[in-house]
Amino acid sequence: MVKLRAVLHAGALGLGLLTAAASLAALSAAETGLTEEKFGTMVRDYLLKHPEVLREVIDALDKKEKAAEKAAAMSVISARSKEIFRSADDHVAGNPEGKISVVEFFDYNCGYCRHSLADVLKLLDKDKDVRLVFKEFPILGPGSVSAAKASIAARRQNKYWDFHLALMRERGTVDEAKVFAVAKTVGLDIPKLKADMESADVAKIIAQNQALAEALSIQGTPAFVIDQTLIPGAPGYDGLANAVAAVKEAGGCKYC
C-alpha cells in the first residue's frame, strides 16, 4: 500500500486524479497481471479507507501549480520590467522618484479595487519610498472601458489623480454617463475629454495593459506587482507594506 500511495501522488500531480486512476489501472494490468477492473477496485477500496490521501494529493498539486505560476510571472517581470514599472504611458502617484515601484492593475467597477484605495493611500502616506504605477485594466464591461479611456485621457488636462480618486469613490456601477458626470465635478473639459478618449494613444495604452495582464496571467482585479512578486487580489495595507518591506530587506528592487 505504501507503493500504491506514492504512485497515486505522482500520477495525480502529473495528470489529475481521474486521468491518474485510468493510467494506474493500465499500468497495473501491464506490470502485475491484474485486470484493470481488479486494480481499480483495489484503488477505490484504499481511498475509501484513507480519504486523507486525496487531500494530500490536491494540496501537493496546488503547491506545484502555484510554484509554476510564480516562476512564470517572475520570468515575464524580468523580461518586461520596463513596460511594467517604467512606462511613460502610465500615471505615477506617490513619490515619482521613489525607490520601490508598486504597480496596480485595476478596474473602476471593481469593488475590491475601491476597497483597496484606502490601503493604497495609506501606503503612500506611510512610505515615501513608494511610487505607485497605475495600469487601467477594464474587464467588467463597457462602463469600465469608458472609465479607463477617460482616466487616461484626463492626463492631458493634468487631472488624472483627481479624476481617479473621484471615480474610485463612486458608489454603484460606473457607466459612461457617470464617467462624464464625475469628470465635470473635477473640472475636466468634457468636449476635449471625449475627443481625447477616442485617440489612438488611449487605445494603445489599454491594449498594452491588457497584453501585460495576459502575459502575467492576471485574470481579475486588483492585481499588484511589487518587484519580483505578483499579488492577485486585495492584500490589504499589511500585505502591501510587507511586500515592500521584503524588497527593501532583500537589498532593494531588482526590477522595479
C-alpha positions as CSV (number, residue, x, y, z in Angstrom):
1,M,0.0,0.0,0.0
2,V,2.9,2.4,0.6
3,K,4.0,1.9,-3.0
4,L,0.4,2.5,-4.2
5,R,0.2,5.7,-2.2
6,A,3.4,7.0,-3.8
7,V,2.1,6.1,-7.3
8,L,-1.1,7.9,-6.5
9,H,0.8,11.1,-5.6
10,A,2.9,11.0,-8.7
11,G,0.0,10.2,-11.0
12,A,-2.3,12.9,-9.6
13,L,0.4,15.6,-9.8
14,G,1.1,14.9,-13.4
15,L,-2.2,14.1,-14.9
16,G,-5.0,14.9,-12.4
17,L,-6.9,12.5,-10.3
18,L,-9.2,11.0,-12.9
19,T,-6.5,10.6,-15.6
20,A,-4.2,9.2,-13.0
21,A,-6.7,6.5,-12.0
22,A,-7.0,5.3,-15.5
23,S,-3.3,5.4,-16.1
24,L,-2.7,3.4,-12.9
25,A,-5.2,0.8,-13.9
26,A,-3.5,0.3,-17.3
27,L,0.0,0.2,-15.6
28,S,-1.2,-2.4,-13.2
29,A,-2.5,-4.7,-15.9
30,A,0.8,-4.4,-17.7
31,E,3.1,-4.9,-14.7
32,T,1.3,-7.0,-12.3
33,G,-1.0,-9.1,-14.3
34,L,-4.1,-7.7,-12.5
35,T,-7.0,-6.7,-14.6
36,E,-7.9,-3.0,-14.7
37,E,-11.2,-3.8,-13.0
38,K,-9.4,-5.6,-10.2
39,F,-6.8,-2.9,-9.7
40,G,-9.5,-0.2,-9.9
41,T,-11.3,-1.9,-7.1
42,M,-8.1,-2.0,-5.0
43,V,-7.6,1.7,-5.6
44,R,-11.2,2.5,-4.7
45,D,-11.1,0.5,-1.5
46,Y,-7.8,2.0,-0.4
47,L,-9.1,5.6,-1.0
48,L,-12.3,4.9,0.9
49,K,-10.2,3.7,3.9
50,H,-7.7,6.5,3.5
51,P,-9.5,9.6,2.1
52,E,-6.9,11.9,3.5
53,V,-4.7,10.8,0.7
54,L,-6.9,12.7,-1.8
55,R,-6.4,15.9,0.3
56,E,-2.7,15.4,0.3
57,V,-2.6,14.9,-3.4
58,I,-4.8,18.0,-4.0
59,D,-2.6,20.1,-1.7
60,A,0.6,18.9,-3.4
61,L,-0.9,19.7,-6.8
62,D,-2.0,23.1,-5.7
63,K,1.5,23.9,-4.4
64,K,3.1,22.7,-7.6
65,E,0.7,24.8,-9.7
66,K,1.3,27.9,-7.6
67,A,5.1,27.4,-7.8
68,A,4.8,27.2,-11.6
69,E,2.6,30.3,-11.8
70,K,5.1,32.2,-9.6
71,A,8.0,31.2,-11.8
72,A,6.1,32.1,-15.0
73,A,5.2,35.5,-13.5
74,M,8.8,36.2,-12.5
75,S,10.0,35.3,-16.0
76,V,7.6,37.9,-17.5
77,I,8.5,40.5,-14.9
78,S,12.2,40.0,-15.7
79,A,11.7,40.2,-19.5
80,R,9.2,43.1,-19.5
81,S,10.3,45.1,-16.4
82,K,10.5,48.4,-18.3
83,E,6.9,48.0,-19.6
84,I,5.6,47.0,-16.2
85,F,7.4,49.5,-13.9
86,R,8.7,52.4,-16.0
87,S,6.4,53.0,-19.0
88,A,5.9,56.7,-19.8
89,D,2.3,55.9,-20.7
90,D,1.4,55.2,-17.0
91,H,0.3,57.7,-14.3
92,V,2.5,57.7,-11.2
93,A,1.4,58.7,-7.8
94,G,3.3,58.9,-4.5
95,N,7.0,59.7,-4.9
96,P,7.9,59.8,-8.6
97,E,11.5,59.2,-7.6
98,G,10.6,56.5,-5.1
99,K,12.9,53.5,-4.8
100,I,10.1,50.9,-4.8
101,S,7.5,50.8,-7.6
102,V,4.1,49.3,-6.8
103,V,2.1,48.6,-9.9
104,E,-1.7,48.2,-9.7
105,F,-3.9,46.7,-12.4
106,F,-7.4,47.9,-11.7
107,D,-10.9,48.4,-13.0
108,Y,-13.1,51.3,-11.9
109,N,-16.1,48.9,-11.4
110,C,-14.2,46.5,-9.2
111,G,-15.4,46.6,-5.7
112,Y,-12.2,45.2,-4.3
113,C,-10.2,47.9,-6.1
114,R,-12.4,50.5,-4.5
115,H,-11.9,48.8,-1.1
116,S,-8.1,48.8,-1.7
117,L,-8.0,52.5,-2.3
118,A,-7.7,53.3,1.4
119,D,-4.9,50.7,1.7
120,V,-3.0,52.2,-1.2
121,L,-3.3,55.8,0.0
122,K,-2.1,54.7,3.5
123,L,0.9,53.0,1.9
124,L,1.8,56.2,0.0
125,D,1.4,58.2,3.2
126,K,3.4,55.9,5.4
127,D,6.2,55.1,3.0
128,K,7.8,57.9,0.9
129,D,9.9,55.5,-1.0
130,V,6.9,54.1,-2.9
131,R,5.9,55.2,-6.4
132,L,2.5,53.9,-7.4
133,V,2.1,53.0,-11.1
134,F,-1.5,52.7,-12.5
135,K,-2.4,50.2,-15.1
136,E,-6.0,50.6,-16.3
137,F,-7.3,47.0,-17.0
138,P,-11.1,47.3,-17.8
139,I,-12.6,43.8,-17.7
140,L,-16.0,44.5,-16.2
141,G,-18.0,45.7,-19.2
142,P,-18.4,48.8,-21.4
143,G,-18.7,51.2,-18.4
144,S,-15.2,50.1,-17.3
145,V,-13.8,50.7,-20.7
146,S,-15.3,54.2,-20.8
147,A,-13.9,54.9,-17.4
148,A,-10.4,53.6,-18.3
149,K,-10.4,55.7,-21.5
150,A,-11.5,58.8,-19.7
151,S,-8.9,58.4,-16.9
152,I,-6.1,58.0,-19.4
153,A,-7.4,61.0,-21.4
154,A,-7.6,63.1,-18.2
155,R,-3.8,63.1,-18.1
156,R,-3.8,65.5,-21.0
157,Q,-5.6,68.0,-18.7
158,N,-3.4,67.2,-15.7
159,K,-6.5,65.9,-13.9
160,Y,-5.7,62.2,-13.7
161,W,-5.3,61.9,-9.9
162,D,-8.4,64.0,-9.0
163,F,-10.5,62.1,-11.5
164,H,-9.1,58.7,-10.4
165,L,-9.9,59.4,-6.8
166,A,-13.4,60.7,-7.6
167,L,-14.2,57.6,-9.7
168,M,-12.9,55.2,-7.2
169,R,-15.0,56.8,-4.5
170,E,-18.2,56.5,-6.6
171,R,-20.9,54.1,-5.4
172,G,-22.6,51.7,-7.7
173,T,-21.8,50.9,-11.3
174,V,-19.8,53.3,-13.3
175,D,-21.2,53.8,-16.7
176,E,-20.5,56.3,-19.4
177,A,-23.0,58.8,-18.0
178,K,-21.4,58.6,-14.6
179,V,-17.9,59.0,-16.1
180,F,-18.8,62.3,-17.6
181,A,-20.7,63.5,-14.5
182,V,-17.7,62.8,-12.3
183,A,-15.4,64.4,-14.9
184,K,-17.4,67.6,-14.7
185,T,-17.2,67.7,-10.9
186,V,-13.3,67.7,-11.1
187,G,-13.2,70.4,-13.7
188,L,-12.4,68.5,-16.8
189,D,-13.2,70.0,-20.2
190,I,-15.8,67.5,-21.4
191,P,-15.6,68.0,-25.2
192,K,-11.8,67.7,-25.1
193,L,-12.1,64.7,-22.8
194,K,-14.4,62.9,-25.2
195,A,-12.2,63.7,-28.2
196,D,-9.1,62.5,-26.3
197,M,-10.8,59.3,-25.2
198,E,-11.0,58.2,-28.8
199,S,-7.4,58.9,-29.6
200,A,-5.1,56.1,-30.9
201,D,-2.8,56.7,-27.9
202,V,-5.5,55.9,-25.4
203,A,-6.5,52.7,-27.3
204,K,-2.8,51.7,-27.4
205,I,-2.3,52.1,-23.6
206,I,-5.3,49.9,-22.8
207,A,-4.2,47.3,-25.3
208,Q,-0.7,47.3,-23.8
209,N,-2.1,46.8,-20.3
210,Q,-4.3,44.0,-21.4
211,A,-1.4,42.3,-23.1
212,L,0.7,42.6,-20.0
213,A,-2.1,41.3,-17.8
214,E,-2.5,38.3,-20.1
215,A,1.3,37.6,-20.1
216,L,1.2,37.7,-16.3
217,S,-1.9,35.5,-16.2
218,I,-3.8,38.2,-14.3
219,Q,-7.5,37.2,-14.5
220,G,-9.1,39.7,-12.1
221,T,-8.6,43.0,-10.3
222,P,-7.0,44.3,-8.4
223,A,-3.6,42.8,-9.0
224,F,-0.3,44.2,-7.8
225,V,3.3,43.8,-9.0
226,I,6.0,44.6,-6.5
227,D,9.4,43.9,-7.9
228,Q,9.5,40.1,-8.5
229,T,6.2,39.4,-6.8
230,L,2.7,39.3,-8.4
231,I,-0.1,39.7,-5.8
232,P,-3.5,38.8,-7.2
233,G,-6.4,40.2,-5.3
234,A,-6.6,42.8,-2.5
235,P,-3.9,42.1,0.1
236,G,-4.8,44.9,2.4
237,Y,-2.4,47.5,3.8
238,D,-0.3,45.0,5.7
239,G,0.1,42.8,2.6
240,L,1.3,45.7,0.5
241,A,3.5,47.1,3.2
242,N,5.1,43.7,3.9
243,A,5.8,43.1,0.3
244,V,7.5,46.5,0.0
245,A,9.5,45.8,3.2
246,A,10.6,42.4,1.8
247,V,12.0,44.2,-1.3
248,K,13.9,46.6,0.9
249,E,15.2,43.8,3.1
250,A,16.5,42.0,0.0
251,G,18.6,44.9,-0.9
252,G,16.1,46.9,-3.0
253,C,14.4,46.5,-6.3
254,K,15.8,44.0,-8.8
255,Y,13.4,45.1,-11.5
256,C,11.1,47.9,-10.1
